[in-house]
Amino acid sequence: MILVEQNLDFVKSVADYLYVIDHGSIVYQNDIDQVKDEEVFRYLSV
């Protein structure tokens, strides 16, 4: 299943693995237990 979501807390509660895609390229990927919020937040915006 693919989930497209900007709420990192929600994603962490339902996902096993995280990919961040920016302009069609994977810019961050990690097991959900090892995700570093500060690294992901720079790509999330509203």
N, CA, C and O atoms as a DFTB+ gen file, in Angstrom:
184 C
 N C O
     1  1       0.832      -1.165       0.000
     2  2       0.000       0.000       0.000
     3  2       0.885       1.240       0.000
     4  3       1.944       1.254       0.629
     5  1       0.457       2.262      -0.694
     6  2       1.163       3.541      -0.709
     7  2       0.286       4.562      -0.010
     8  3      -0.909       4.665      -0.287
     9  1       0.885       5.313       0.896
    10  2       0.198       6.375       1.620
    11  2       0.915       7.680       1.335
    12  3       2.126       7.785       1.533
    13  1       0.175       8.670       0.874
    14  2       0.737       9.993       0.639
    15  2       0.197      10.885       1.747
    16  3      -1.006      11.131       1.825
    17  1       1.088      11.367       2.599
    18  2       0.653      12.089       3.800
    19  2       1.759      13.021       4.279
    20  3       2.943      12.707       4.156
    21  1       1.365      14.174       4.827
    22  2       2.329      15.130       5.362
    23  2       2.398      15.098       6.883
    24  3       3.301      15.698       7.466
    25  1       1.480      14.422       7.528
    26  2       1.471      14.358       8.990
    27  2       2.388      13.231       9.435
    28  3       1.998      12.064       9.421
    29  1       3.604      13.581       9.829
    30  2       4.624      12.587      10.154
    31  2       4.228      11.720      11.342
    32  3       4.516      10.523      11.350
    33  1       3.571      12.300      12.349
    34  2       3.148      11.502      13.506
    35  2       2.163      10.413      13.084
    36  3       2.253       9.280      13.557
    37  1       1.225      10.750      12.199
    38  2       0.277       9.762      11.706
    39  2       0.995       8.682      10.904
    40  3       0.734       7.492      11.084
    41  1       1.892       9.093      10.027
    42  2       2.645       8.138       9.212
    43  2       3.403       7.155      10.103
    44  3       3.422       5.954       9.837
    45  1       4.023       7.673      11.154
    46  2       4.783       6.808      12.058
    47  2       3.894       5.796      12.773
    48  3       4.368       4.736      13.181
    49  1       2.619       6.112      12.925
    50  2       1.707       5.199      13.617
    51  2       1.180       4.087      12.716
    52  3       0.674       3.084      13.219
    53  1       1.288       4.242      11.395
    54  2       0.721       3.231      10.498
    55  2       1.723       2.590       9.539
    56  3       1.434       1.540       8.966
    57  1       2.885       3.195       9.356
    58  2       3.832       2.718       8.341
    59  2       4.956       1.883       8.946
    60  3       5.261       1.988      10.135
    61  1       5.557       1.063       8.110
    62  2       6.739       0.298       8.483
    63  2       8.011       0.921       7.903
    64  3       9.099       0.765       8.458
    65  1       7.862       1.618       6.798
    66  2       9.008       2.179       6.091
    67  2       8.587       3.521       5.506
    68  3       7.424       3.700       5.144
    69  1       9.512       4.459       5.410
    70  2       9.199       5.796       4.921
    71  2      10.090       6.160       3.744
    72  3      11.307       5.978       3.780
    73  1       9.461       6.672       2.713
    74  2      10.167       7.278       1.584
    75  2       9.684       8.713       1.482
    76  3       8.487       8.976       1.605
    77  1      10.598       9.641       1.259
    78  2      10.238      11.017       0.938
    79  2      10.660      11.248      -0.503
    80  3      11.822      11.062      -0.864
    81  1       9.699      11.655      -1.318
    82  2       9.960      11.892      -2.736
    83  2       9.826      13.387      -3.005
    84  3       8.816      13.997      -2.652
    85  1      10.831      13.967      -3.623
    86  2      10.838      15.385      -3.951
    87  2      11.133      15.537      -5.433
    88  3      12.185      15.109      -5.908
    89  1      10.219      16.137      -6.153
    90  2      10.355      16.335      -7.603
    91  2      10.683      15.021      -8.327
    92  3      11.502      15.004      -9.247
    93  1      10.043      13.928      -7.909
    94  2      10.196      12.656      -8.588
    95  2      11.383      11.812      -8.159
    96  3      11.574      10.717      -8.687
    97  1      12.177      12.286      -7.225
    98  2      13.343      11.535      -6.750
    99  2      13.205      11.221      -5.266
   100  3      12.722      12.044      -4.488
   101  1      13.633      10.025      -4.882
   102  2      13.635       9.663      -3.468
   103  2      14.785      10.407      -2.798
   104  3      15.951      10.207      -3.138
   105  1      14.438      11.272      -1.835
   106  2      15.450      12.086      -1.168
   107  2      15.724      11.602       0.257
   108  3      16.698      12.023       0.881
   109  1      14.858      10.714       0.771
   110  2      15.048      10.163       2.114
   111  2      14.301       8.845       2.193
   112  3      13.188       8.721       1.683
   113  1      14.922       7.849       2.841
   114  2      14.255       6.572       3.073
   115  2      14.841       5.925       4.315
   116  3      16.043       6.008       4.567
   117  1      13.971       5.274       5.092
   118  2      14.435       4.646       6.317
   119  2      13.311       3.795       6.904
   120  3      12.137       3.995       6.589
   121  1      13.687       2.837       7.768
   122  2      12.699       2.127       8.569
   123  2      12.008       3.151       9.451
   124  3      12.644       4.095       9.919
   125  1      10.721       2.976       9.683
   126  2       9.968       3.964      10.442
   127  2      10.523       4.137      11.849
   128  3      10.430       5.228      12.412
   129  1      11.093       3.098      12.424
   130  2      11.669       3.193      13.773
   131  2      12.951       4.010      13.818
   132  3      13.376       4.435      14.892
   133  1      13.570       4.234      12.667
   134  2      14.841       4.955      12.619
   135  2      14.723       6.327      11.951
   136  3      15.729       6.993      11.706
   137  1      13.490       6.743      11.659
   138  2      13.276       8.029      11.000
   139  2      13.711       9.164      11.920
   140  3      13.360       9.193      13.100
   141  1      14.469      10.085      11.372
   142  2      14.899      11.277      12.104
   143  2      14.006      12.434      11.659
   144  3      14.100      12.915      10.530
   145  1      13.143      12.864      12.567
   146  2      12.139      13.876      12.232
   147  2      12.740      15.105      11.572
   148  3      12.211      15.591      10.573
   149  1      13.833      15.613      12.114
   150  2      14.410      16.847      11.580
   151  2      14.860      16.684      10.124
   152  3      14.847      17.652       9.365
   153  1      15.251      15.489       9.736
   154  2      15.653      15.258       8.343
   155  2      14.448      15.234       7.415
   156  3      14.533      15.662       6.264
   157  1      13.336      14.738       7.915
   158  2      12.109      14.649       7.101
   159  2      11.400      15.998       7.035
   160  3      10.892      16.369       5.978
   161  1      11.356      16.737       8.141
   162  2      10.600      17.991       8.195
   163  2      11.026      19.002       7.138
   164  3      10.209      19.806       6.688
   165  1      12.273      18.973       6.744
   166  2      12.713      19.965       5.747
   167  2      12.046      19.751       4.392
   168  3      12.039      20.657       3.559
   169  1      11.481      18.553       4.160
   170  2      10.794      18.284       2.897
   171  2       9.293      18.447       2.999
   172  3       8.614      18.498       1.973
   173  1       8.751      18.532       4.208
   174  2       7.301      18.648       4.379
   175  2       6.886      20.100       4.463
   176  3       7.464      20.877       5.224
   177  1       5.892      20.464       3.686
   178  2       5.361      21.821       3.741
   179  2       3.912      21.798       3.294
   180  3       3.453      20.862       2.639
   181  1       3.220      22.832       3.657
   182  2       1.799      22.945       3.284
   183  2       1.670      24.020       2.259
   184  3       0.565      24.298       1.792
